[in-house]
Amino acid sequence: MTELLRYPLLNTIKSPDDLTDLDKDQLILLAAELRLFLLRSLDKTGGHLSSNLGAIELTIALHRIFNAPADKIIWDVGHQAYPHKILTGRAELLGTIRSKNGLSGFPKRSESSYDAFGVGHSSTSISAALGMAIAANKAGLKQKSIAVIGDGAMTAGMAFEALNHAGDLDADLLVVLNDNDMSISPNVGGLSNYFAKVLSGKLYSTVKSNSKKVLSSMPSVWELACRAEEHVKGMVIPGTLFEELGFNYIGPVDGHDLPTLLTTLANIKQLSGPQFLHIVTQKGKGFEAAEQHPTQYHAASAGFYSQTDDSTTLKNTEQSTPTYTQVFSQWIVDKAQQDAHLVAITPAMREGSGLVEFSQKFADRYYDVGIAEQHSVTLAAGMACEGLRPVVAIYSSFLQRAYDQLIHDVALQNLGVLFAIDRGGIVGSDGATHTGSFDLSFMRCIPNMTILAPADENECYHMLDFAFTLNSPVAVRYPRGKGPGINIDKQANSALEKGKAKLVLSQAQNKQLKTVSILSFGSLLHQAIQAAEQLKDRYQVNVINMRFIKPLDTQLIQNMARQSELLLTLEDNAILGGAGSAVNEVLSSHSTCCPIINLGLPDKFPEHGTQAEIHRDYGLDNSGIIKTIDTFFST
């Protein structure tokens, strides 16, 4: 990449080993080059921006002080790991990030030995790092395990479960809390940095260790000393909680003060046992528009830098055709105005799930529980018990983390909770970690569940309306991005009847042509219609919008099977256990014989790429449907 020639220091870094040749002043210049390189690169490709800009100094310091990949650095969530990728030999490939056959947007073990743990979801780093630390101890290895976790990820119970366990062990574990919400910014500065250096230094740890040996033989004095230490540290640092969990707390440190980071980490490297380093960084550091609007620049579109000045926010915020998320946003605001019992819950995805307007208009009915999917579902169950009408707005892949609560706390008690499930099916550039491949499979086996999948924007709006009338567990599952562009008619009668499908295309009877019936579940319906139009001279094609995954329209399925030479089910979900499998079960249970092909996501994790690219690879676009049908009748 000739682009790297514009960055004299960065161009010399082919692996973290090259950082050892640079002095502290050069490392500061490297941080500036890295920040500019990242801005210019992502301006061409798009990608996660704010978090990466905030983690540049930390990344340089970690790779300068520790010896990766022997020392394990685990990046929580992973959207802050672009600088890590750049410094570990992948700068030349950054222009391919999140594109098909290019770099993953998250750490990925198969991509590099420096990616110690594959991530994408939140709050896993401490558990994984602890597991690696335990394994290293058992193998007699003198390696460090470092978990870099963001402040948002610390809202998840799993992080505290891992902290609680780690405090009981003598593992060489370092947890770095990257506090990028600036919530404790007044504590950051010379005094706090001074205390960080002191608390991580040999003098303090030696005095503390030796004092423990001497005073532990005098219980009353030892107890007094412990209380005094805790009181003094508690006055200047917010680390008492982590000390109580068994960690040595250090910080808070200015996460953009590279010399202090280097000194502190070098001190910590000499310490044994669980250590907790608290740093404070600024999302979007170095790019004023992202500093002012970090959430909007969390994932930036291409062109954000070259076409944006410091006073503007992201371009193209207005879209002529709404996304499914925006349809949900319209619906929940409309419904909240009609029903005062409606409450909205999200596990830290207000913007992503389309709840910004709701949170502003109905602040007293909006609950962002943080990255705590399990809690969000059981919270909804408790609300439903007392007469509220909770709507849980959640990504498909995030709902996986609350499966037990979905079964035991909602479905088992048959409670009226509506799940608005976003990002169902292929999501695109975020890849396998965010793909909603499994929700239809894991939900349809749960008793009391009703599951709907809209084919377009208007149907999505009316399905949400219909689902809200049910006083039982119900899920409306829709994909990421835009639909086919069908206008929403809020006044129209949706004509939805529970468990009833709709025949949307049926050609005139022609006994000379073989009959194919396509049973489409969800947003791929319009691909099926396009395929049917192109096949009309070769086959008689029926296209059915199934609408409901559970309950199924069993009568229509049997009717289509009796009059067809081929049934083809179509879904943006795993074939195994999915909607097509449900159709197979219907035919089998009624002894209805008809050849059937299930089209959906194969038994593999999808690579990252655009939705259209992955759908095409899996034969889920109109050309793939045509090829499948032609192949069946030609063999």
N, C-alpha and C positions, 0 to 999 in steps of 0.2 A: 504494500500500500504506500504509494508515493506521498500520501497525505502525512504519514508519520515523519517525513523529512522536515516538516515545518516545526517539529518539536524536538530540538537537539538532545535534551535529556531523556525524554520519554522514548525516543528512538533507540537509545542504548539499553533499554530495559527489556531483555528477552525472557528473564525469569526473576523471581525474587532475590536470587543470589546477587544480581547486579546492583541491588540497593546498597549492599555493604560498601561499595566503592564511593558512595556519595556522602559528603559531609552534611551537617544539619542545614546549612544555608542552601545547598543544592537540593536537598529533599523538599524544602519549602518552595523552591522554583519548580521542582517536579510536580508538586501538588497543583500549582497554577497551570502548568502545561496540561496535566491530566484533566483538570476541570474544563479547560478550553477545548481539548480534544473530544471530551465526552459531549459537550454542548454541540459542537460542529457535526460530530458523527450522528448523534440522535436527531439532529435537525434534518438529516437525510432519510433516516429510517423510522423515526418515532421510537418510543419505548419508555420505560420507567425513568423518570428524570429527577424529581425532587429528592427522593431518598438517596439516590446515588450521588448527587452533588453534595449532600450532607455527610457522606461517609468517606470522602476521599482521604483526608488526613489520617483517619483511623485505619484505613486499609494500608496506607503506606507504613504507618507505625507498626502494625501487626506483622507485616511481611518483613520489615527491617529487623525487628527484635526476635521473632520466632522463626523456626526452621521448618516451614511447610515444604513438602507435604508430610514430612515425618511428624511434625506437630500438626494437630488437626484443627482447622479453623472452620467452624460451622456457622453459616449465615442464616439466621432465622428469616422465614418468608422468602428471602432470596432476591427481592427486587432492589436491594441495596448492594448487590454483588457485581455490578458492571465494572467498577474500578478493580476489583479483585480479578476479574477475567482479563482485564487489560494488562495487569502487572504479572500475570502468570502465563504469558506467551500467546495470548489470543487477541492482541491489539489489531493485527492485520485482518482479523475476521469480524471485527465489531460491526462492520457495515452489513453483515448478514444476520444480525441478531433478530430473533423472533420471526425469521422468514424460513420458508421451507428449505430443508437441508442445511440451514445455517445454525449459528449459535443459539442455544436455548436462552430464554430470558431469565432463567433461574439456574442455580448450581445443579450440575448433573454429573453423577459419578462416571458415566460412560464417556463424558466429554473431556475430562481432564483429571489427572491424579490429584490436582490441587483442590478439586471439588470433593471434599471429604464426605459430604452427605447430600443427597438429593432432596430439595425442598420446593416449596411453592405455597404450602399452607403454613399457617402461623403457629408459633409457640412450641415447636418441636426441638429446637436447637439444644436446650439444656438437657433434655432426656437423652438425646443422641450423643452429645458430648460426654455426658456422665457414663454412658455405656462404653464409649471408647476409652475413657480414663480407667474404668474398671478393667477392661481387657488389657490395657497397657500395663497396669499393676500386676495382673496375673502372669503376664509374659515377661515381667521384669524389665520393661522398657522405660527409659527416662524421657518420655515424650509428654508434651502438654496438650490438653484438649481445651479449646477456646470456643465458647458459644457467644455469638454476637446477636443480641436480641433487642428489638425495638421496644419503645415504651408502650406502644399499642399492643404488642404481642404479650406484654406482661399482664394484660387483663384476662388472659385465659387461665383456667384452672390447671391445665396441664403443666404450665410453666411453674406454678407453685408446688404442684405435686413433685416435680423434679427437684426443685430447690429444697423441699422438705426432706427428700431422700438423700440428696447430696450432702447435706449438713451432717448426716450421721456417718459419713464415710470419710476416709482419709485419701480421697482421690485427688490427683493434681488437676483440678478443674478451675478454669477461669471463666466467669460469666461477665461479659461486657454489656451493660445496659446502655444502649444508644438512645438517650432521652432526647428526642428531636421535636418535642412539643413545646419546648422552652418554658415549661411549667415552673421550673425552679431557677430561671435565669438570674434572679437577684443573688443567688448563692454562688454564681460562677464569677471568677475573677482571681485576683492575686492571692487572697486569703485562702479560698477554697483549694486553689492549685497547690499552695504551700502545704496545707494539711494533707492533700493527696500524696505529695512526695514524702511527707513525714510518715504517714500511716503505711506506705508501701516500702519504706526503707528498712535497712538491716537493723539500725539502732532500735527502732520502735519494736520490731518483731522479736529481737533478741531480749530486750528488756521485758517485754510481755511474757515471753517463754520462760525466762529465768525467774521472773517474779512469780509465775504460776507454780514453779517447782518449790520455791521457798515458802510462799504463803499458803499453798494448798494444805500444808501440815497444820495450819492455824485456821480452822474453818471460819470463825467469826471475822477475822481480819481479811481473809480471802473474799468473803462475801461482800464486805465493805469496799474492798478494792475494786471488785467487779462492778459494783453499783456506781462507784465514783467514775470509773472509766466510761461506763455506759452513759452517765449523766453528761460528762464533758463532751463525748463524741456526739451525743444527741443534740447538744446545743448548737453545734456548728455543721453537722451533716445529717441528712435524713436517712441514715443507714441502720437504725436500731433494729428494724424488722429483719433485715438480712443477717445481722449479727445474731439475733435470736434463733435464726434458722441454722446457724452454725458456720456462716461465712465470715471471712475477714473483709469488712466493707471498706472501700477506698473511693474517695471522690466527694462531691462531684468535680469533674475536670472539664475544662473547656475543650471540647472535642475538635476544635480547629486550631488549637495551640499545639503545633506539632512537636516543638522541643519538650514541652511538659509531658505530652503523651509518650514520647520516646523514653524519657527518664522514668516515668511511672511504670511503664510496661517492662522496662529493663529491671526495675526493682522487683516487680511482681514475679518475674521469671525465676527469681532466686528463692521465692517462697514456696512452701509445700502446703498441701491441703486446699480446700475450697476457698477461692478468692472471688470477690465481687467488685468490679470496677464500674463506677457510674460516671458516664461522660454525657455532656450536653452538647448537642449539635443543632444546626439550623437546617431545616429542609430547604432545598433549593439554593444552598449557599453559593454565592458568586454570580447568580443570575437574578436580578432584582425582581423581575416579573414572577419568578417561581418563589422567591422569598416572600413576596406579598400574597401570592395565591398558591400555596404549596399543594393544596388538594386538587386544584384544577390542573396542575402540572405533575400530578402523581404519575400519570401515563400520558405523555405528550404525543401529539401527532406530528408527522413530518412537516417541516417548514416553520415550527414554532419559534426558532431562533433567528433565522434570516429574515422572517417577515413580521417579527414582533419586537417592538421597542419596550423600554422599561415601564411604560405607563399603561400598556395594554395587557389584556388577558388572552387566553387562547382564542384562536380564530375558529371560524366555522361552528360556533356554538349553536347557531340556529339551523335547523334541518327542516327541509320541506316535508319529508316523510318521517313520521315519528318512529322511534325504535319501540320494540315491545316493552322495554323498561319505561319509556315515556307514556305508553298506553296505560300501564299499571299506575303510573304517577297520576294521570288524569282521573282514572277510575277511583282511586282511593280518596282523593280530595273530594270528588263528587259524592261518593258514598258517605264520607264522614259528615258532609253537610246535611245529609238526609237522616243519618242514624247516629245519635250521640253515644251509643254504646260501642261504636267501633274504636279500637285502639290499634296502633301499629307498633310492631317490634322488629328490630333489626340487630344482628350481631356485627356492629361496626361497619355497616355498608350503607350508610345513608345516601351518599351520592350514587354509588353503583347500583343500588336497588331502586332508585327513583323516589326517595322520600324527602327530598329537600323542601319542596313546597309544602308537603304535609307537616313537616316538623316546624315550619314557620307559621302556618295557619292554625295548627292544632298542637301547640307545644305541650299542653297538659295531657295529651293523649298519645304522645310519641315517646318510645322507650328504646334508646340505643344502649344495649347491654355490654358493649365492648366485644372483644373477640371471644365470645362465650356462647357458642352455638347450643350446647347442651342446656345451659341456663335459659336461653331464649325460648326454647320449646317448652320446658317445664313451667317457666313463668307464664307462658300463654295458657297452659293447661290450668294453672291456678286461677287466672283471670276468668277463663271460661266457666269454671266451677261456680263463680260468683256472679254470673250473668253478663259479663262483658263479652264483646265479640272481637277477639284478637285476630289480627292478620299478621302473620310472620313472613316478612320479606327476606328471602334468603337465596343464595346461589345454590344450584344443584350440588356442586361438589362440596359445599360447606355443610349442607344438610346431612351428608354422610357421617359427619362427626357427632350428630345428635340422633343416631338411629335408635339407640336404646330408649331415649326419651320419647321419640315418635311412637314407638310401640307401646311402652309401658305406661307412660304418663298421659298420652293423648288418645291413642287408638283403643287401648284396653278399656279405658273409661268412657269411650265413645263421646268425646268432648267436641264441641263446636269450634274448632280451630281451622282457619283457612291459611294454607301455605301457598304463597305466591312465589313460585320457584323459577328464578331467573337462571340464564346460562344453561338451559337444558340442551344436551347434545354437544356437537362440536363447537368449541368456542373460538378457535383460530390460533392466533400467535402466542397465547399463553400456554398452549400445548396440553399435555396429558394431565398435569397437576390440577388444571381448572376445568377440564372437559367433563360435562355432565352426562357421562356414558351410562350410568347405572341406576338412575332414580326410578325409571319405570319398572325395572326389574326388582329393586329392593322394596318399592312401595306396594306393588300390586299383590304381594303375598301377605300383606297385613290386613286382618279382618277390620271391618268398619270403614275402610278407606274408600273414598271416591276420587278418581283421578281423571282429569281432563287435559287435553292438549289442543290449543287453538291452531287453526290453519292460517289465520291472517289477523290483522290489527283489530278489525271490527269484531271478529269472533272472540278475540282475547278479552276485549272490554265486556262483552255480554257473558262470557263464561265466568269471569270474576263476579259479575252481578248475580248470576245463577248460583255460583258456589257459596256466596254469602247468605243465601236463603236456607242453606242446609245447616241443620243443627247437629253436625257430626263432622268427623275429620275429613277434610277435602283438600286436594292439591290441584292448582292450575299451573301447568308446566309449560314454559315458553322459552324460545332460544335467545341468544345474544344477537343484538343488531336489529336491522330493519326487517319488516315483512314485505309482502308484495306490493304494498301501496294502496290497500283498500281503505277507503274513508270510513271513519267511525260515525255511525248513525246512532246517537245516544237515545233517540226517541223510538227507534224501531223495536218491534217485538222480536226478541231473539229466537223464539220458537224452540228453545232448548227443552228437551225432555230427557230426564235422567236415563242414561244407558242407551240412547237412541242415536244411530248414525244417520248420515244423509247421503243419498245417491246424488252426486253432483254432475256426472256425465254418463249418459247411456245412449249408445248408438242404435239406430234402427236394426231390427232383426235381419240378419243375413246368414242363411244356413250354409252359404259357401265359405264363410270365414269362421275360423276358430275363435272362441270367446275367452277373453282374459279379463279378470276382475282384479283391480288394484285396490287393496284396502290400505288407505293412507292414514297414519296417526301423526297429527301435528303439522308442522310448518313445511314439510316436504310435499304437501298436497299439490302445489302449483307445478312442481317438477313432474309429478304424475300426470297432471292435465296436459302439460306440454308434450310429454311422451305419447300420451293417447292420441293427441291431434296428429302427430307425425306417423302414428301406426294405423290410422283409421282405414287405409287402403289395404292393409295386410291382415288386420285382426279386428274383431268386434270387441272394443274395450269399454268396460265399465270402470268408473272411478268413484270410490266411496270415501267420503270424509268421515272417519270413524268417530271423531270427537272425544269419545270416552274410552279410556283404557280399562277402567273398572267403574261400574259394571259394563261388560261388553254387550253389543247388540247381537246376541246369539242367533236370533231368528234371521236377521239379514245375512249373517255369515253363512248360515246353512243354505239359504236361498241362492246366494251367489255361488256357493260350491256346487249346487245341483245343476246350475245352468252354464258352468264354465269348464273349459278344458285346462285352465290354469288359474290358481289364486296366487297373487303376489302381495305380500305384506311389506309395508314401507315405513320405516321409523328412524329417527335420529337418536338411537339408543342401542345399547348392547343387544345383539341378537339373543344371546343366552339369557333366558328368563324374561325377555322383553315382551312387547305387545304382540309380536308375531308368534312367540311361544304360547301366548294366551289363546290366539286363534287356533293354533295346532291342538291345544287342549280341548277346545270346543268341538272341533271336528272329530277328534278321537272319542270324546265322551258320548257323542251322538252317532257314532259309527257312520259318519258322512265321509265318503271317499272322493277325494279330488287332489290332483297334484298341487303342491304348494311350495312356494319359494319364499323364504324370509330374507328380506333385504334390510340391513341395518349395520351397526358397527361390529366389526369382527372381534374375535377373542384376542385382542392385543391393545396396548396403550397407543393412542395415536401420536404421531409426531406433530410438532408445531408447524403451522402454515395457515393460510387463509381458510375460512370456512369453505369457500368454493373449491379450493385445491384439495382439501381432505375429502369433501363429499365426492368429488370427481374420482379420487383415488379409490374410494370404497364403492364406486358404482351407484351412488345415491342421487346423482343428477339425472336429467332427462335422457342423456345419451347412454348412461349406465343402465337405466331401466330398460331402454330399447334393446341394448345389447343382451341383457339377461333374458328377455322374452324371446328374442330371435334365436339365441343359443339354445334355449329350451326346446323350441319347436324344430330346430334343425338337427338335433341329435336323436 
